[in-house]
Amino acid sequence: MKLLKDILFGVGLTAVSGSTNIMINTLCFDSRKVGLDDVFVAIKGTLTDGHKFIAKAIDSGAMSIVCEEMPEQLVNGVTYVEVDNGNKALAIMASNYYDNPSKNLKLVGITGTNGKTTISTLLYQLFKKAGFRVGLVSTIKIMVGDEEFTTNHTTPDALTINKHLSLMNEEGVEFCFMEVSSHGIHQKRTEGLVFEGVIFTNLTHDHLDYHKTFAEYRDTKKSLFDNLSKKAFALTNVDDKNGLVMLQNTKARKYTYALRSYADYRAHILENQFDGQLLKIEDDELWTKLIGSFNAYNVLAIYATADLLGLEKLETLRLLSELDNVDGRFQYYISKDKITAIVDYAHTPDALKNVLETINALRTGNENVITVVGCGGDRDKSKRPVMGNIASRMSNKAIFTSDNPRTESPNVIIEEMEAGVEPQNVKKILSVENRKQAIKTACQLAMAKDIILIAGKGHEAYQETNGKRVDFDDFKIVQELLRSLEK
């Protein structure tokens, strides 16, 4: 039990009805989970408005309501707190409720369109190998030391974040690496968190269904840097045209990394093969199992972050050489028939282009590249023809299929991808709605030494259609299919 007034510290209040000098049990923003003496925070979401469920929350035992608009009728004995922003209030209250856990560890945020999961996960692994107690908040999972928790969002809700950061405090975690999405920033889920530093990877076409304009998408990312303290560090990729934009208004210590530009941390690719690449970072050489120029940026960001957090440089290089690919990120399997299948999370035009450029740079020219790709439903539609164009242009054969269609028709999504295919590439494409059948078709078409890329879903072990999720793992499926076809 905690005092409501203590939990409200730092929240922008516009009106209060009732006493805040009361003990409350816990915080809720889902009326279905409200219990006796809880605080219900009414959030205006993209699909539902929590204000519609205030009465239900009170019937379930809520002692206090935090809202952006006071109800017309107030219930005696219930405290009502009006705030200027419900999402922001929830985040600050969550941090206060859990005793501001981010202050008791070194929290590093990673933001950008691509690379967040790889950088955060490998930083977690590297610092763990270095002997530290480490936490992770990523698209794939949340880790508190060695204990794993599932997550459904790139950046979880503020209560989930602070709950797990609090668990990290209890377990003596020293460093935590956290993916920070534009949705998470825009919805104020990171308010109240104290960051040791933030990394910017890149900015490309994505989430324009949500942000509407690229400028808004960029500025949302930038706001994370704007709010850093002067004690924090801001590390940015200056090969990206938006890299320096992130640093414009930050009070944090500024650092840069790049492969092509002058920067505080620089790297060059010396060799690139299917089993890894040789990099020169500053004056030292590093062999890494991570493939492609996009991974060279990821490795360099990890190296720079480790240095800024105080790890010895040669030790960092040694540990980097031991790290493996993250699940669903250029994860590959080679069959007995010498067919290489690559599963990658590439679900944006830039990510798909990067992966195909890497594959085409590594092939001898005698192999065929067969790409299986779809686009998610209820998401940015403008990228669909672009991805169709890239897949058909950069592959010998492209098979358009379902990704997570959600509430949209898979065939309509595929047609929108087909609209981006140039006339000279039309004969290179097939459309197979069923994703497993599309992967099977690719396996049947492939000959020895050919390369199959299955893009879009990566680590995801499900496929979502009309609100239902069924088990679906690209990597397991392609392995099973290739094994079944082996001579």
N, C-alpha and C positions, 0 to 999 in steps of 0.2 A: 504493500500500500504506500502511496506517495501523495504529497499535497498537490492539489491541482495548480495552485499558484506557482509552485516550483517548476512544474512541467511546462507552464506557459511562459517561463522566463525567455525573453528575446523574441517572442512572437508579436507581430504587429496587430494589436487589438484595436477595434473600432467601437465596440460597445460590449458591456457586460450586464447581464441580468441574473442576480443571485450571488452567492458567495463563492469565491475561489479558494477560501480557506477550508477546503474539505478534502478528505482522504478518498482517493480513487484507486481502483484495482488495476486496470490496464487500459491500453488504447486500442480502439477498433475503428476501421473505416469500412468494414463490411457488416451491415446490420444483422446478418445471419449468425455472426460470431459474437454478438454483444451478450455480456452476462451482467450479473448484479454488480453495481457500483463502478461500472466501466465508463470511460469517456468515448463518445461516438463522434468521429470527425466526418462531417458531410463533405464529400469531394464531388466536384463537378467533372465527371469523366467524359471520355469521348463517346461512350455508349450509353451510360446511365448517369443520373444525377442523384448523389447521395442525399440531397435535401428531401427527396420524395420518401425516404425511409426513416426520417427522424422520429415519427410517431411509433413506428415499429421498434426502433432502438430503445425508446423510453419504456415501451411495454415489456421489453426483454430485460429491463433493469438498469439502463443507462442513467447515471446520476448527473452527467454533464454533456452538453451538446456544443460542439465547436462547428461553426457554420459561416458562410459568406453572407447569408441573408437570414435575418431572424424570422421564425415562423410567425404567422398572424396570431396564433393562440399559444401562450406560454403555459406550461404545466407547473403548478405550485410544487416547490421542493426540488425542482430541476434547475441547475445553473446553465445559462446560455452564454456562450462567448462568441461574439461576431469578430471575424478576422478579414483582412484584406485579400488573403490568398489561402485557400484551404490546403492545397498541396504543400505549400511552403510551411504553413503552420504545423501540419502533420510531421514533416521532416524535422523541424526544430524540436517539437514536442517529443518525438521518438528519440532524438539524441539526448535530450534532458532526462527522459524516463530511464534510459539505460546508462545514465551517468557519463554522458559524452565519451563513449569508448574510443572514438577516433583520436582523441588527444593522448591516449596511452600506448599508441603504437605508431609506426611510420607507415602511413597510408599513401600509396602511389596510384594515381588514376591514369588510365590509358584511354585516349579518345581519338576518333578518326573514323573514316569509312571502313578501311581494311586493316588487318593486322592486330586488332585489339586482343583477340583470343590467343593468338600465337605468342605475343609479347607478354601478356599477363601470365599465361600458363608456364612459359619457359622461365620467366623471372621467379615464379613460385618454385619451380624445380631447381633452378640454379641456387637460390638462397637456401633451400632445404639441403642440397648437396654440400653447401658451404658450412652447414652445421647450425643454422638458425631455426627457430620456431617461426613458421610462416603461415599466412592465410591467403586465400584466393577467393575473389568474387568474379565469376566469369559466366559467359553464355552457357557453357557446358555444365558447370557445377560450382558449388561453394565448398571450399576446404578450410577447416579449422584444424590446423596441425595436420594430423593424418586422418581425421574424420571427415567423411564426405556427406554433403547435403545436396539434394536436387534443387534446380532453379528453372523457372519458366521464362525469365526475361534476361536480356543482356545486363540491364541495371535493375535489380529487384526493387520492390517498394521500400520506402524509408524504414518501416518497422522491421522488415526482414533484414535490411542492411545492418541496422543498429543492433538488432538481436544477435546477429552472428558476430559482429565486431565485439560485442560484450562477451560472447563465448570465447573469442580470441583473447580478450583481456584475462579471462579466468584461466586460460591454458598457457599464458605467458608468451603469446605470439608477439614477436618484435616487428615484423614487416608484413604488410598486407598489400597485395596487388589486385587492382579492381578495374574491370572494364566499365567505362562510362559512356553510355549511348546518348545520342542527341535527344531521344525521347525522355530518358532519365533526367537530363539537365533541364529540358523544357518543362517537365512536370515536377521540377523542384525536389526530386528524390535525394539529391546530394546536398541540399541545404543543411547547414549545421555541422557538416563534416569538416574536419581539419586535415588538409592534404599536406604531406611532406613534399610532394611534387606531382606534376602532371606531364604526360607525354602526348604529343600530337604526331600521328602517323601520316595521314594524307586525307584529302577530301575529294571525293568523286561522286558521280551521279547515284543518289540513293535517297529513299525516304521522302521524295517530293510529293507523295500522296499526303503526308502528314504536315510537312513544313511549307508546302506550296511553292516557295521560291528557293533557289540555291543560296541567295544572300541570307535568308532567314536560317537555313540549315547551317551555313558557315558561322553566322553570328551567335547561334545557340552554342556551338562548340567553343567559340571564343569566350563566351561568358564564364566558362569554367576557369579559364586563365585570368580573366579580369578580376575574379574574386579570390585569387591566391594571395597569401600574406607575403611580406618581404622575406620571411624566413624560409619559404618554400622555393623549389626550383621549377622552372618551366623549360622543358626540352622539346624542341620542334624540328621537324624535317624540312630543311630549307630548299630541298629539291622540289618540293610541292609549292606551287605558286601561292598557296594560302598559308604557308608555314610561318612567314614573318608577320602576317596579319594577327596570328594568335598572340604574339608578344607585344602588340602595340600599346596596350593599356595595363599590362600586368605589373604588379609591384614585386613579383618574384624575381629571383636570380635567373638570368636568361642564358640558355645554352642551345646550341644547334648541332645537327648531324646531317650528313649528306654523302652521296656517292659521287655526285657530279659538281657540286658547288663548294666554295670555301666554307668551312664550318669548324666548330670546336672539336668535333669528332668526325673523322673521315675514314672511308674504306674503299677498297678497289677489289673487283672480282678478278682473280688471276686464272682460275680454272672453274669450269662448271660441268658437272657430269650427273648422270642419273642417281648415283649413290652419294652425291654431295657436292660441295664446292670449296675451293681454296680462296680465302679472303686475305687481303692485307689490311689490317686495322692499325692505323698510325704506323709504327715501325715494326710491327709483329705480324707473322703469318698465322692463320687459323684455318684448320680443316673442320668444316661443319657438315652434318648430315642433312641440313636444310638446303633445299634446292631453289635456284632462281633468284633474279635480282630483287623481287619483292621480299624474299626471305633474307637477302643481304641487308636490306633496310631494317628488317625486324631484328636481326642479330646485332646490328650496330646500335640500335636503340637500347637493346638489352645491355650491351657492353657499356654504353654511356651511363645508363641508369645505375648499374652496379658501381661504376666509378663514383658517381655523385652520392651514392649511399655509403661509400667508404670501403668497398672491397678492393683488394690489391689487384692490379691489372693483370698480371701474369696468372694469378689464381683464377680470375674471371675467364680468361682465355682457355685455360685447362678445362674448367667446368663447362664452358660453352661447347667445347669439342665433344663432350659426352652426351649432349642433349639430343633427343630424338624428335621427329615431327609430332605435332599435336594431332590427335585423332581428327580425321576429316579434313586435314590441311595437307594437300599433296601427299596423301596416304596411298601407297602403291602396293600392288601384288603382282608378281610375275608367275604365270602359269608354266606347267611343264612344257607346253607348246611355245613358250617364249613370247606370249602375249602379255603386254604390260597394261594393267588396269589401274587408273589413278582416280581416286575420289577426292573431290575438293569442294569446299563450302562456297566457292565463287558464285555469288548470286547478284553481283552488280556488273555492269559493262566493263569497268576498269579491272576488276578482279578476274573476270573471265578472260579478258585480253592478256593480262599478265601471265596467267597459267598457260594459255595457248602459246604465247611468245616463248615461255620457258621450254615447253615441250618441243616446239619447232626448232629452237636453238640447239637442243640436245640430240635430235634425230639426225640420221645420216642422209635422209631424203628418200630412202628406199622403202620406208615404213609408211603405212597409212595411219592417219589420225582420225579416229571416229569419236565424235563428241555427242554425248547424251545430255540434254539440258532442257530445263523448263523454267517458268517464272511463277512466283508465288501469287495466289489470288488475294484480293482485297488489299493490294499493295500498289506501289508506284507503277502505273500502267505505261508511262512514257519510256521506261527503259526496255520494254519488251521487244519492240522492233530493233532497237540498238543491239540487244543481246542476240537476236536472231541473225542480224547482219554479221556480227563478230564470229559467231559459231560457224556459220556457213562459209564465210570468207577464209577463215583460218584453219579449217578442217578439210580433210578429203571427203568425209561424210558427216553430216549433222542429223541427229535424230531428235526432233522436238517432242516433248512429252510433258506429263504432269509433274509439278513440283509439290507444293501444298496448295491445292486449288481453293481451299477454304469454302466460301459460299459462292464462288464464281464457277462458271462452266469451264472445264479444262479445255474443251475444243475452242471456245472463244479466245482463251489465253493463247493457245497455240496459233490460231489465226492471226492474232496481233503480232506474234513473233515472226510468222511467215511474211507479214507485210514489210519487214525490214530487209528481206533477202533480195539481193541484186539479181537481175535477170540471168547473168552468166553463172550464178550459183544455184539456181532453182533445182537443177537436176541432182545437186549434191545433198538435198535434204529429203528426209522421210518424216512423217508425223505419225507417232504411235502414242495414243492417249494413255494407255496403261503403262505405268513406269517400269514395272517388272518385265513386261513384254518388250519395252523399248531397250532395256539393258540386255535382255536375252537376244534381241535382234542384233545389237552391237557385237555381242560375243560370237554369234553365228557368222557375222560378216568378217570378223577379224581373222587374219592369217598370222603365221609365225612372225614375230618381231613387230607386229602392229601395236598401236597404242590406243587404248580406250580411255577417254576422259568422261567421268560421270560428275557433272557439276551441279551446284545449287544447294544441296542439302547437307553435304559433309558429314558432320558428327551426328546429325539428327537420326534418331532410331524410330521415327514414326512418320506417317503421312496423314495430313489433316484434310478432311473433306466434310463439308457441311456440319462443322462442330464436333466431328468424331475423329479420334486419332486411332490409327491401326499401326501395329508393329511394322516397321519398314526400315531396314538398314542397308544403304547402298553398298557398303563395303562387304558385308556378309553375303548379300545376294550375288554380287558379281563374282566373289570367290566360289560360291556354290555352283553357279552357272558355268564358269570356266572349268571347274573340276569335272562337272558332268559331261563336258564336251571333249575332254582330253582323250586322245587316241590311245 
